[in-house]
Amino acid sequence: MATALSDDIDVLAKAKRAIGGAYVSTENEPYMSEAQQDYFRKLLHAWKRSILEAAAGTLQQLQDGPIREPDLNDRASSETDWGIELRTRDRQRKLIAKIDSALRRIEEGEYGYCEVTGEPIGLGRLEARPIATMTVEAQEAHERREKISRDD
């Protein structure tokens, strides 16, 4: 699980580098100004592009041929590595749907606001997790409710 999260972080960091780094707002700039929306739109598109490029590389490696390790231990290790790689790509496939949803919210003027409370999510949280749909407080409350219902 930690490797999948670090892969997501690495791909997001690559996307930020592709568009020139983090967004720095000016002092008098209103929340979710046109410049902020444009930055997050570019970031989300770059993030999606990075994920699709990584998936294309995985697909090419799979098409190059099956695993042909003569040693059973080496073959088992290779198959385990491929299993992890494919699970990571599946997580990223789901992430693309969330990125598309965030892009839709930008176009509809809903991006950057909590879907539960309507409060601003905050630039810092969006910079760390551009697909965030809730404030930290709303997310924590949601996770507590989930944990309680799982425990029942």
C-alpha positions in Angstrom: 0.0 0.0 0.0 2.8 2.4 0.8 4.4 1.9 -2.6 1.1 2.6 -4.4 0.7 5.9 -2.4 4.3 6.8 -3.2 3.7 6.1 -6.9 0.8 8.5 -6.8 2.9 11.2 -5.1 5.8 10.7 -7.6 3.4 11.0 -10.5 1.8 14.2 -9.0 5.3 15.6 -8.3 6.2 14.9 -12.0 3.0 16.7 -13.1 3.9 19.8 -10.9 7.4 19.9 -12.4 5.9 19.7 -15.9 3.8 22.8 -15.3 6.4 24.8 -13.4 5.8 24.1 -9.7 3.3 25.0 -7.1 0.8 27.8 -7.2 1.5 30.9 -5.2 -1.4 33.1 -4.7 -1.2 36.9 -4.3 -2.3 38.7 -1.2 -5.5 40.2 -2.6 -6.5 37.3 -4.9 -9.9 35.9 -4.3 -10.2 32.1 -3.5 -10.6 30.1 -6.7 -9.8 33.0 -9.0 -9.4 32.4 -12.7 -5.6 32.0 -12.3 -6.0 29.4 -9.5 -8.5 27.5 -11.6 -6.2 27.6 -14.6 -3.3 26.3 -12.5 -5.3 23.4 -11.1 -6.7 22.6 -14.6 -3.2 22.4 -16.0 -2.0 20.4 -13.0 -4.8 17.9 -13.3 -4.3 17.5 -17.1 -0.5 17.0 -16.5 -1.2 14.5 -13.7 -3.6 12.5 -16.0 -1.1 12.6 -18.9 1.7 11.3 -16.6 -0.5 8.4 -15.4 -1.5 7.5 -19.0 2.2 7.5 -20.1 3.1 5.2 -17.2 0.3 2.9 -18.1 1.4 2.8 -21.8 4.9 1.8 -20.6 3.4 -1.0 -18.6 1.3 -2.2 -21.5 4.3 -2.2 -23.8 6.3 -4.3 -21.3 3.4 -6.8 -21.1 3.2 -7.0 -24.9 7.0 -7.6 -25.2 6.5 -11.1 -24.0 5.7 -13.4 -21.0 8.0 -13.9 -18.1 10.6 -16.6 -18.9 12.7 -16.9 -15.9 14.3 -20.4 -15.8 14.6 -20.4 -12.0 11.2 -20.9 -10.2 12.1 -18.4 -7.4 13.1 -15.8 -10.0 9.8 -16.4 -11.9 7.8 -16.2 -8.7 9.5 -12.9 -7.8 8.8 -11.5 -11.3 5.2 -12.5 -11.2 4.8 -10.9 -7.8 6.4 -7.7 -9.2 4.0 -7.7 -12.1 1.0 -8.3 -9.8 2.0 -5.2 -7.8 2.5 -3.2 -11.0 -0.9 -4.2 -12.3 -2.6 -3.3 -9.0 -0.9 0.1 -9.1 -2.2 0.7 -12.6 -5.7 -0.3 -11.5 -5.5 2.2 -8.7 -4.3 4.8 -11.2 -7.2 4.0 -13.5 -9.6 4.8 -10.7 -7.6 8.0 -10.0 -8.1 9.1 -13.6 -11.9 9.0 -13.0 -11.3 11.3 -9.9 -9.2 13.6 -12.0 -11.9 13.8 -14.7 -14.4 14.6 -11.9 -12.2 17.4 -10.6 -11.8 18.8 -14.1 -15.6 18.7 -14.5 -16.0 20.6 -11.1 -13.6 23.3 -12.3 -15.7 23.8 -15.4 -18.9 23.9 -13.3 -17.4 26.3 -10.8 -17.6 23.8 -7.9 -13.9 23.0 -7.6 -12.2 24.0 -4.4 -15.3 23.8 -2.2 -16.3 21.0 0.1 -19.1 18.8 -1.2 -20.4 18.4 2.4 -20.1 21.8 4.0 -19.6 24.1 1.0 -16.6 25.7 2.7 -13.4 26.4 0.8 -11.1 23.3 0.9 -7.9 25.5 0.9 -5.1 25.9 -1.6 -2.7 23.9 0.6 -4.9 20.8 0.7 -5.6 21.1 -3.0 -1.9 21.5 -3.8 -1.3 18.3 -1.8 -4.3 16.4 -3.2 -5.8 18.2 -6.2 -8.7 15.7 -6.4 -9.9 16.5 -2.8 -13.6 17.0 -2.5 -13.8 17.7 1.2 -12.2 19.9 3.8 -9.8 18.1 6.2 -12.5 18.3 9.0 -15.2 16.9 6.8 -12.9 14.1 5.5 -12.0 13.2 9.1 -15.7 13.1 10.1 -16.4 10.9 7.0 -13.6 8.5 7.9 -14.8 8.3 11.5 -18.3 7.4 10.3 -16.9 4.9 7.9 -14.9 3.2 10.7 -17.9 3.1 13.0 -20.1 1.5 10.4 -17.3 -1.0 9.5 -17.0 -1.9 13.2 -20.7 -2.6 13.6 
